């Protein structure tokens, strides 16, 4: 997909974006106003906005074109955009939005301002289904984030919203339609509020909750969410949480689980994982990167279990990294990049001298720099690429002719 030619729509939109100021008039307030004859299908309008944000062309001035009734948005994707709160509200909050992705927007637009703006529309409050606030800024003067006005919200992600607290979690869990939740890398200390939505939550990501004050058995008891299909409690190898160890000892929790990611966890054994899977025949995936499990015969013979994590590391990466290069370059699918980066980190950790040398000799180090330095790359992928380059810098320097800084 990444290697496919650009579509005609993409080419046309790129030309339009490059010439916006020539094609549009300037309003008295300094914003751009589109020609009256402009008319976009709704999907193309969504794509135009996303491309403007990706290309760094979305500003307070250019956002003015979305104030026109000629352009109707449904999916708002402005990742990493630099835009003020006033421009955000004026340009976007009157549209009938059902999905909003404001991942890593510039700190000029804070999470409380985003929520306030969206709540200014009664239609959005009643119909917004997905809100992605990953890495959004929350000023120290803000009290807590309130989500209870979004009555139709079923997906909420606050990954790396560092001030997101247990009080914020309690507010989120009051959402009657909430099914998918990501609270990873936040300041949550107590997850007891999850019990409120135990009968509806289907997907939960809560890796790297370094401020949890609850005991591991208490956390496992809370995770007894009978509708849960997908659970991610993976962790960075250097953190080494033992939460997954306690979870695997339980035989009567998570009866419907389909995928479980416990990558980076400590004290994980083949026996414990095998027993957990055998008690849950519907399981299709278990993430075991950077653990000591996944090498037994069980994982190579069990039909249907997509345990790509360790099998691919053992079968491919130890011989060559070249099979991973297309995955590292796939910016259109960040989950693919993340999987490849996790696998590489795992093998580097096991034998850094051997595998750092191999990556340098195969010319793959530049791909890590490309991910880390690409402003449009997924934030987690950037951080993981940075971890590899930083944690194994000494080993790379032994073989790399160019400086790694």
C-alpha positions in Angstrom: 0.0 0.0 0.0 2.8 2.4 0.9 4.5 1.7 -2.4 1.4 2.2 -4.5 1.0 5.3 -6.7 -0.8 8.3 -5.3 -4.5 8.4 -6.2 -5.8 11.1 -8.5 -7.8 12.5 -5.6 -4.6 12.8 -3.5 -2.8 14.5 -6.3 -5.6 17.0 -6.9 -5.9 17.7 -3.2 -2.1 18.3 -2.9 -2.2 20.8 -5.7 -5.2 22.5 -4.2 -3.5 22.7 -0.8 -0.3 24.1 -2.3 -2.3 26.9 -3.9 -4.9 27.7 -1.3 -3.9 31.3 -0.8 -4.1 31.9 -4.6 -7.5 30.2 -5.0 -9.2 31.6 -1.9 -10.1 35.1 -0.9 -9.1 36.5 2.5 -11.8 37.4 4.9 -11.7 40.6 7.0 -10.5 38.5 10.0 -7.5 37.3 8.0 -8.8 33.8 7.4 -9.2 32.2 4.0 -12.7 31.9 2.4 -13.3 29.3 -0.4 -14.8 30.3 -3.7 -18.6 30.0 -3.8 -18.5 27.4 -6.6 -16.5 24.9 -4.4 -18.3 21.8 -3.5 -16.7 18.7 -1.9 -18.2 15.3 -1.2 -18.1 14.7 2.5 -15.3 12.0 2.4 -13.2 14.2 0.2 -13.6 17.1 2.6 -12.4 14.9 5.5 -9.5 13.9 3.4 -8.6 17.5 2.5 -8.5 18.4 6.2 -6.3 15.4 7.1 -3.9 16.1 4.3 -3.6 19.7 5.3 -2.7 18.7 8.9 -0.2 16.1 7.6 1.5 18.6 5.4 1.7 21.2 8.1 -0.6 23.5 6.1 -3.4 23.7 8.7 -3.2 27.1 10.4 -5.6 29.6 11.9 -5.6 31.3 8.5 -6.2 28.2 6.3 -8.7 26.6 8.7 -11.1 29.4 7.6 -12.1 27.4 4.6 -13.9 25.0 6.9 -16.1 27.7 8.2 -18.0 27.6 5.0 -21.2 25.6 4.6 -19.9 24.4 1.3 -17.5 22.0 3.1 -19.1 19.5 5.5 -16.9 17.4 7.8 -17.7 14.1 9.5 -14.3 12.8 10.6 -11.9 15.4 12.1 -8.3 14.3 11.9 -5.8 17.1 12.7 -2.9 15.1 14.3 0.1 17.3 15.3 -1.5 20.4 13.9 -0.7 23.9 15.3 -3.9 25.8 15.6 -5.5 28.0 18.3 -8.5 27.2 20.4 -10.5 30.0 18.9 -9.8 28.8 15.3 -10.6 25.2 16.3 -14.0 26.1 17.7 -14.8 28.5 14.9 -13.8 26.2 12.0 -14.8 22.8 13.2 -17.2 22.7 16.1 -20.3 23.5 14.1 -19.8 20.4 11.8 -21.6 17.2 12.5 -18.6 15.3 13.7 -18.7 11.6 14.7 -15.0 11.0 15.1 -12.3 13.4 16.3 -8.5 12.7 16.3 -6.4 15.4 17.9 -3.4 13.3 18.7 -0.4 15.4 19.6 -1.8 18.7 18.6 0.3 21.7 19.5 0.1 22.9 23.1 -1.7 26.1 21.9 -4.8 23.9 21.8 -5.3 22.1 25.1 -7.4 19.1 25.9 -9.9 21.1 28.1 -10.3 23.6 25.2 -11.0 20.8 22.7 -13.6 19.3 25.0 -15.2 22.7 25.7 -15.3 23.4 22.0 -16.9 20.1 21.1 -19.4 20.5 23.9 -20.5 23.8 22.4 -22.4 21.8 19.8 -25.5 19.9 21.0 -25.3 17.7 17.9 -21.7 16.6 18.7 -22.6 16.0 22.3 -25.3 13.6 21.2 -23.5 11.9 18.3 -19.7 11.9 18.8 -18.6 8.3 18.8 -14.8 8.4 18.9 -12.4 10.9 20.6 -8.6 10.4 20.4 -6.8 12.9 22.7 -3.4 11.1 22.7 -0.5 13.3 24.0 -2.8 16.4 24.2 -1.8 19.1 26.6 -3.6 19.8 29.8 -2.6 23.0 31.7 -1.7 22.7 35.3 -4.5 25.0 36.2 -7.1 22.6 34.8 -9.0 20.5 37.4 -10.1 17.4 35.5 -11.4 16.3 32.1 -15.2 15.8 31.9 -16.5 13.5 29.2 -20.0 12.8 30.5 -21.7 15.1 28.0 -20.7 12.9 25.1 -23.6 10.5 25.4 -22.8 8.4 22.3 -19.0 8.1 22.8 -17.9 4.4 22.5 -14.1 5.0 21.9 -11.9 7.2 24.1 -8.1 7.3 24.0 -6.0 9.5 26.3 -2.6 7.7 25.7 0.2 9.9 27.2 -2.1 12.6 28.5 0.1 12.8 31.5 -2.3 14.7 33.8 -5.1 12.2 33.2 -6.0 11.1 36.7 -8.2 8.6 38.5 -10.8 11.3 38.8 -10.8 11.7 35.0 -11.1 7.9 34.6 -14.1 8.0 36.9 -15.7 10.6 34.6 -14.9 8.5 31.5 -16.3 5.3 32.9 -19.7 7.0 33.4 -20.2 7.0 29.6 -23.0 4.5 29.0 -21.8 3.4 25.6 -18.1 3.3 26.2 -16.6 0.1 24.7 -12.9 1.0 23.9 -10.6 2.7 26.3 -6.9 3.6 26.3 -5.5 5.1 29.5 -1.8 4.1 28.8 1.0 6.2 30.2 -1.2 8.4 32.3 -1.2 9.5 36.0 -4.0 7.1 37.0 -3.4 5.7 40.5 -6.6 3.6 40.9 -8.5 1.8 38.2 -11.5 0.8 40.4 -13.7 3.0 38.3 -13.5 0.4 35.5 -16.0 -1.7 37.5 -18.7 0.8 36.4 -18.4 -0.3 32.8 -17.5 -3.9 33.3 -20.6 -5.0 31.4 -19.8 -3.1 28.2 -16.0 -2.5 27.9 -14.6 -4.6 25.1 -11.1 -3.2 24.6 -8.8 -1.9 27.3 -5.2 -0.6 26.9 -3.4 0.3 30.1 0.3 -0.3 29.6 2.9 1.7 31.5 0.7 2.9 34.4 3.7 3.7 36.5 1.7 5.7 39.1 -0.6 2.8 40.2 -0.8 2.5 43.9 -3.0 -0.6 44.0 -1.5 -4.1 44.6 -1.3 -6.4 41.7 -4.0 -8.8 43.0 -6.3 -5.8 43.4 -5.6 -4.7 39.8 -6.3 -8.3 38.5 -9.6 -8.3 40.4 -10.6 -5.0 38.8 -9.7 -6.4 35.3 -12.5 -9.0 35.7 -14.4 -7.4 32.9 -16.6 -10.2 31.4 -17.2 -8.5 28.0 -13.5 -7.7 27.4 -12.2 -9.0 24.1 -8.9 -7.2 23.9 -6.5 -6.3 26.7 -3.1 -4.6 26.4 -1.0 -4.5 29.6 2.3 -4.5 27.7 5.2 -2.6 29.2 8.7 -1.4 28.3 11.3 -4.0 29.0 13.2 -1.7 31.4 10.1 -1.2 33.5 9.4 -5.0 33.9 5.9 -5.0 35.4 4.8 -8.2 37.1 1.1 -7.5 36.6 0.8 -10.0 33.8 2.4 -12.7 36.0 -0.5 -12.3 38.5 -3.1 -12.2 35.8 -2.0 -15.5 34.3 -2.5 -17.3 37.6 -6.2 -16.7 37.5 -8.4 -19.3 35.8 -11.8 -17.7 36.0 -11.3 -14.2 34.6 -11.5 -12.8 31.1 -13.6 -15.6 29.7 -14.2 -14.0 26.3 -10.7 -12.6 25.8 -9.5 -12.8 22.1 -6.2 -10.9 22.3 -3.8 -10.3 25.2 -0.6 -8.3 25.0 1.8 -8.8 27.9 5.0 -7.9 26.0 7.8 -6.6 28.3 6.3 -8.2 31.4 8.4 -10.0 34.0 8.3 -13.6 35.3 6.3 -14.9 32.3 6.8 -18.7 31.6 5.6 -20.9 28.7 3.7 -23.1 31.2 1.6 -20.2 32.6 0.8 -18.8 29.1 -0.1 -22.2 27.7 -2.4 -22.9 30.6 -4.1 -19.5 30.2 -4.7 -20.0 26.5 -6.0 -23.6 26.9 -8.6 -22.3 29.3 -9.7 -19.8 26.7 -10.0 -21.5 23.3 -11.3 -18.4 21.6 -7.9 -16.6 21.9 -6.3 -15.6 18.7 -3.3 -13.5 19.7 -0.9 -13.2 22.6 1.9 -10.7 22.6 5.0 -12.0 24.2 7.8 -9.7 23.0 10.6 -9.0 25.5 9.4 -11.8 27.7 11.0 -15.3 28.4 8.0 -17.1 27.0 6.9 -18.2 23.5 9.6 -20.7 22.5 7.9 -24.0 23.4 6.5 -26.4 20.9 3.0 -25.3 21.9 3.3 -22.0 20.1 4.4 -23.6 16.8 1.7 -26.3 16.8 -1.4 -24.5 18.2 -3.7 -23.9 15.3 -5.2 -20.4 14.9 -3.0 -18.7 17.5 -1.4 -15.7 15.9 1.6 -15.4 18.2 3.6 -13.5 15.8 5.7 -11.8 18.5 8.3 -14.4 19.3 8.0 -16.8 16.4 8.9 -14.1 13.9 11.8 -12.8 16.0 13.3 -16.3 16.2 12.7 -17.3 12.6 13.5 -14.1 10.7 15.3 -11.4 12.7 18.2 -13.6 13.9 19.2 -14.2 10.3 18.4 -10.8 8.7 16.5 -7.6 9.4 15.8 -7.0 5.7 12.3 -8.6 6.0 11.5 -5.9 8.5 12.5 -3.0 6.3 9.1 -2.7 4.5 7.3 -2.9 7.8 9.5 -0.1 9.2 8.7 2.1 6.2 4.9 1.5 6.4 3.8 4.8 7.8 0.2 4.2 6.7 -0.1 1.4 9.3 1.6 2.4 12.5 0.6 -0.8 14.2 2.8 -2.7 11.7 5.7 -0.3 12.5 5.2 -0.8 16.2 5.2 -4.6 15.9 8.5 -4.5 13.9 10.1 -2.1 16.4 9.0 -4.3 19.4 10.5 -7.3 17.7 13.8 -5.5 17.0 14.0 -4.2 20.6 13.6 -7.7 21.8 16.4 -9.3 19.8 18.7 -6.3 20.5 18.1 -6.8 24.2 19.1 -10.5 24.0 22.3 -10.0 22.0 23.0 -6.3 21.3 26.5 -6.7 19.8 25.4 -9.3 17.2 22.2 -7.6 16.1 23.3 -4.0 16.2 26.2 -4.9 13.9 23.8 -6.8 11.6 21.4 -3.8 11.4 24.3 -1.4 10.6 25.7 -3.7 7.9 22.3 -4.1 6.3 21.8 -0.3 6.2 18.7 -0.4 8.5 19.7 2.2 11.1 18.6 5.1 8.9 15.0 3.6 8.9 15.0 4.1 12.7 16.1 7.7 12.3 13.4 8.2 9.6 10.7 7.0 12.0 12.0 9.1 14.9 12.3 12.2 12.8 9.2 12.0 10.8 6.7 14.5 12.1 3.8 12.5 10.7 4.8 9.2 12.2 2.8 7.6 15.0 4.0 8.9 18.4 4.5 5.5 19.9 6.5 4.4 16.9 8.7 7.5 17.3 9.2 6.8 20.9 10.1 3.1 20.3 12.5 4.0 17.5 14.1 6.5 19.9 14.4 3.9 22.6 16.3 1.5 20.2 18.7 4.3 19.1 19.2 5.5 22.6 19.4 2.3 24.6 21.8 0.6 22.2 23.7 3.7 21.0 27.0 2.4 22.3 26.7 -0.8 20.3 25.6 1.0 17.1 28.6 3.4 17.5 31.0 0.5 17.4 29.9 -0.2 13.8 28.4 3.0 12.5 30.7 5.3 10.6 28.4 8.3 11.0 27.7 9.9 14.4 24.4 8.9 16.0 23.5 12.4 17.0 
